[in-house]
Amino acid sequence: MTQRTALREELLVAAPGRVRFEEPMRLHTSFHIGGPAEIWAEPQDPEELRRLLGIAAEAAIPVTMVGGGANLLVRDEGIPGLVVHLSGPGFQTFRRTEEGVVAGAALPLEWLIRRAQEAGLSGVEFLAGVPGHVGGAVRMNAGTHDDEGEFHHFGDCIHSIQVMDLDGQVRLLPAEAIGFAYRSTNLNGRIVLSATLKLSRDDPRAIAQRVQRLWAFKKKTQDWSAPSVGCIFKNPPEKSAGWMIDQAGLKGYQVGGAMISTRHANFMLNSGNARAADLFSLIEEARARVLQKYGVKLELEVQVLP
Ligand SMILES: Cc1cc2nc3c(=O)[nH]c(=O)nc-3n(C[C@H](O)[C@H](O)[C@H](O)COP(=O)(O)OP(=O)(O)OC[C@H]3O[C@@H](n4cnc5c(N)ncnc54)[C@H](O)[C@@H]3O)c2cc1C
């Protein structure tokens, strides 16, 4: 038996029915783009996750996390090693404790908002219209303007998080230890298992109204007409990335099946059968033109895997 075959058999035993090989990543990304994950695993609880990480460490293969896939650009060549996608009720909890609500990493943000609203708890409704899961939103410190121009970050409502390190150790990190900044944290190499959120009491109907208003605002200001990852670039301090790409004359610019949105120039769309390579060409073109016109180097917000 080859080493790779032995590894595959070990993984299948560690998480029966929840490991697949050569899994197309286009099925797991909002872009619908990406080559295969060599090993795709959907652990249902921390024990199963720890077993998988132990096997990966022993075989010295890389481990990559995928949440809702709403901020990923996966290369056409795919992702080598183990790709972990937490799933199942064990990672989708919504539990009230003295410190706050404990939300599982695999809980979709839409469910989080709905559960909080039903419980009369306010503080996460600003995430309405931001796709993804709690774990990915923590890692990215997801954030957005509301319809009154105020900026909110997920990090602002986090009390603490539970993480598992790649050696299987579980730790509780207070918010101050996470290094929350604009679309970034210091969580590389750590797996978010859950987040404890500071929420405040409010009337469920008032929360529902705010959620509806924010959804309408997102639909008006963003482009949801084709698969995307939301904004491709971070906004530099000078001006918004979308405004500069627009001024550089790139709205509607296409490479293969990928296109810069005609509505919001920081959105790149999979308008057909786009490959990751098409997106990289668009990204390079936008960067080059904005650098030439404004002297600003655009930094990616989307996470490129691997
Ligand atoms: C139409 C559209 C609109 C959007 N609008 C916004 C917006 O307004 N504001 C905003 O901030 N974002 C926006 N986004 C981007 C996206 O919704 C956020 O970045 C979201 O937080 C991604 O969560 P995810 O679970 O999909 O993470 P993924 O895309 O799966 O992963 C993102 C990163 O987190 C890591 N990761 C995932 N899960 C874990 C985990 N459990 N532990 C550790 N690391 C993990 C991944 O390795 C990767 O580095 C938008 C996307 C789309 C498609």
The ligand as a Tripos MOL2 file, in Angstrom:
@<TRIPOS>MOLECULE
LIG
   53    58     1     0     0
SMALL
NO_CHARGES

@<TRIPOS>ATOM
      1 C1        -22.2790   39.1570   -2.0830 C.3       1 LIG1
      2 C2        -21.2560   39.2550   -0.9880 C.ar      1 LIG1
      3 C3        -21.2410   40.3680   -0.1620 C.ar      1 LIG1
      4 C4        -20.2830   40.4890    0.8620 C.ar      1 LIG1
      5 N1        -20.3090   41.5910    1.6800 N.ar      1 LIG1
      6 C5        -19.4180   41.6920    2.6930 C.ar      1 LIG1
      7 C6        -19.4450   42.7990    3.5950 C.ar      1 LIG1
      8 O1        -20.2800   43.7040    3.4900 O.2       1 LIG1
      9 N2        -18.5310   42.8330    4.5990 N.ar      1 LIG1
     10 C7        -17.5870   41.8460    4.7580 C.ar      1 LIG1
     11 O2        -16.7780   41.9190    5.6990 O.2       1 LIG1
     12 N3        -17.5450   40.7920    3.9140 N.ar      1 LIG1
     13 C8        -18.4210   40.6850    2.9030 C.ar      1 LIG1
     14 N4        -18.3660   39.6050    2.0550 N.ar      1 LIG1
     15 C9        -17.3100   38.5920    2.2220 C.3       1 LIG1
     16 C10       -17.7010   37.4490    3.1940 C.3       1 LIG1
     17 O3        -19.0890   37.4220    3.3630 O.3       1 LIG1
     18 C11       -17.0170   37.6180    4.5580 C.3       1 LIG1
     19 O4        -15.6130   37.7340    4.4430 O.3       1 LIG1
     20 C12       -17.3350   36.4340    5.4940 C.3       1 LIG1
     21 O5        -16.8890   36.7490    6.7750 O.3       1 LIG1
     22 C13       -16.6700   35.1440    5.0230 C.3       1 LIG1
     23 O6        -17.0790   34.0920    5.8780 O.3       1 LIG1
     24 P1        -16.9540   32.5670    5.4080 P.3       1 LIG1
     25 O7        -17.4530   31.7130    6.4920 O.co2     1 LIG1
     26 O8        -17.5960   32.4270    4.0890 O.co2     1 LIG1
     27 O9        -15.3660   32.4270    5.3040 O.3       1 LIG1
     28 P2        -14.5420   31.7230    4.1300 P.3       1 LIG1
     29 O10       -14.6920   32.5380    2.8840 O.co2     1 LIG1
     30 O11       -14.8390   30.2910    4.0590 O.co2     1 LIG1
     31 O12       -13.0510   31.9130    4.6930 O.3       1 LIG1
     32 C14       -12.5040   33.2090    4.8690 C.3       1 LIG1
     33 C15       -11.1940   33.0610    5.6680 C.3       1 LIG1
     34 O13       -11.4840   32.5470    6.9700 O.3       1 LIG1
     35 C16       -10.7920   31.3330    7.1970 C.3       1 LIG1
     36 N5        -11.6990   30.4910    8.0040 N.ar      1 LIG1
     37 C17       -12.9360   30.0400    7.6780 C.ar      1 LIG1
     38 N6        -13.4760   29.3580    8.6940 N.ar      1 LIG1
     39 C18       -12.5670   29.3750    9.6980 C.ar      1 LIG1
     40 C19       -12.5240   28.8370   11.0220 C.ar      1 LIG1
     41 N7        -13.5460   28.1280   11.5440 N.pl3     1 LIG1
     42 N8        -11.4070   29.0450   11.7590 N.ar      1 LIG1
     43 C20       -10.3580   29.7490   11.2700 C.ar      1 LIG1
     44 N9        -10.3250   30.2740   10.0320 N.ar      1 LIG1
     45 C21       -11.4250   30.0960    9.2620 C.ar      1 LIG1
     46 C22       -10.4810   30.7740    5.8040 C.3       1 LIG1
     47 O14        -9.3490   29.9230    5.8250 O.3       1 LIG1
     48 C23       -10.2130   32.0610    5.0450 C.3       1 LIG1
     49 O15        -8.9050   32.5280    5.3100 O.3       1 LIG1
     50 C24       -19.3220   39.4620    1.0360 C.ar      1 LIG1
     51 C25       -19.3490   38.3180    0.1940 C.ar      1 LIG1
     52 C26       -20.3060   38.2130   -0.7960 C.ar      1 LIG1
     53 C27       -20.3300   36.9830   -1.6560 C.3       1 LIG1
@<TRIPOS>BOND
     1     1     2 1
     2     2     3 ar
     3     2    52 ar
     4     3     4 ar
     5     4     5 ar
     6     4    50 ar
     7     5     6 ar
     8     6     7 ar
     9     6    13 1
    10     7     8 2
    11     7     9 ar
    12     9    10 ar
    13    10    11 2
    14    10    12 ar
    15    12    13 ar
    16    13    14 ar
    17    14    15 1
    18    14    50 ar
    19    15    16 1
    20    16    17 1
    21    16    18 1
    22    18    19 1
    23    18    20 1
    24    20    21 1
    25    20    22 1
    26    22    23 1
    27    23    24 1
    28    24    25 2
    29    24    26 1
    30    24    27 1
    31    27    28 1
    32    28    29 2
    33    28    30 1
    34    28    31 1
    35    31    32 1
    36    32    33 1
    37    33    34 1
    38    33    48 1
    39    34    35 1
    40    35    36 1
    41    35    46 1
    42    36    37 ar
    43    36    45 ar
    44    37    38 ar
    45    38    39 ar
    46    39    40 ar
    47    39    45 ar
    48    40    41 1
    49    40    42 ar
    50    42    43 ar
    51    43    44 ar
    52    44    45 ar
    53    46    47 1
    54    46    48 1
    55    48    49 1
    56    50    51 ar
    57    51    52 ar
    58    52    53 1
@<TRIPOS>SUBSTRUCTURE
     1 LIG1         1 GROUP 0 **** ****
